[in-house]
Amino acid sequence: MAGLRAWYEEFILRGSASHHKDSAMPSVAKRTFSLPREQADYIDSLVASGNYASSSEVIRAGLRALQERDAAVDRWLRDEVVPVATAMQAAPGRAIAAETVFGEIRALHRRRVKSGGRDS
């Protein structure tokens, strides 16, 4: 069980396989933050649970999650939104008028309300 815990801490809590034990520790920049009591208590509870060794680990994990989310949004914009916007600029006749789209959404909503929320 200790081996599994060590693996978990190395690869999950600390980020990824890119953080090998034999690699040099990245330079550390100290920061001071003020947090609402609720967030500070949450960090303290995560450390007290044993899932994290320190508040700094919690903050690093949170920042990694934000970086992953931002990267996912960037990929979505680049891979899905931009191509559609480009295609619409190239062939604006393919567009559906906003009034038509919203009219269809309102009609769908009315049908769902009438049927008690069941899809129709």
ABEGO torsion letter per residue (X at the ends): XAAAAAAAAAAAAAGBAABBAABBBBBBBBBBBBBBAAAAAAAAAAAAAGABABAAAAAAAAAAAAAAAAAAAAAAAAAAAAAAAAAAAABAAABBBAAAAAAAAAAAAAAAAAAGGBBX
